Amino acid sequence: MIFLNNKFHNIFDNIKAEDELKKNTYDFVMSKARQKNRLNFVATVFTTLAFLFAMGFISYNAYFTKTAVVDVDVNPSIELTINRFEYVIDSKAYNNNGAIVLDNVNVKNKPYKEALTMLIDEMIDLKYIQDAELFSATLQTDDKNKNERLMYLQEYINSVFVAKNINIKQEIFEVDSDIKLHSREENLTPAKYMAILEAQEVDSAVTFDSCREDFHQRNKKTCSQLFI
């Protein structure tokens, strides 16, 4: 009888041990699962943040990548750098009159057509347009659709002057990257740079320095007729 009791006691002890083993095993597995879930959560957070950072970096680069440059001349000479979204990401004045205009209007991060309208409005207010005989603009871009972009630029500028009932001669054309580079080195818009080059062929007195600032007031004999 004692033997049977001991046998049954051992059996119950084994069952109890198996239950404790099962419970410990379950607790261990659940602990690892929770730990894995925490690691997965942290990994997911870092992955998401890395993705957002990468997308932000790509978007930043895309936004601030130059795809075109539009230069305008009335006598204020101004350059607008444009991104692929047709927004102005930078502007530059090539002379004192251009600096005055840009001091009065903030064209950065504006759609470039809106920026052009703002510039023209300011030039009208400052009497630059009224005193000018020619409005020049150039487009420099490596875009495969450069002809379409030039056409849109021409049509838009003309529509602005028509809407304001201003009759002024317009020359709006495309220039290549070499002309743009050399004109910028001379601190001139491409239109003015090319006009001076043409003038130099017939008059050696014409220089970039003598014609840079104001065609109508400085060195009148050599510079005043270049855009007429």
Buried (B, 14 or more C-beta within 10 A) or exposed (E): EEEEEEEEEEEEEEEEEEEEEEEEEEEEEEEEEEEEEEEEEEEEEEEEEEEEEEEEEEEEEEEEEBBBBBBBBBBBBBBBBBBEEBBBBBBBBBBEBBBBBBEEBEBBEBBBBEBBBBBBBBBBEBEBBEEBEBBBBBBBBEEEEBEEBBEBBBEBBBEBBEEEEEEBEEBBBBBEEEBBEBBBEBBBBBBBBBBBBEBBEEEEEBBBEEBBBBBEEBBEEBBBEBBE
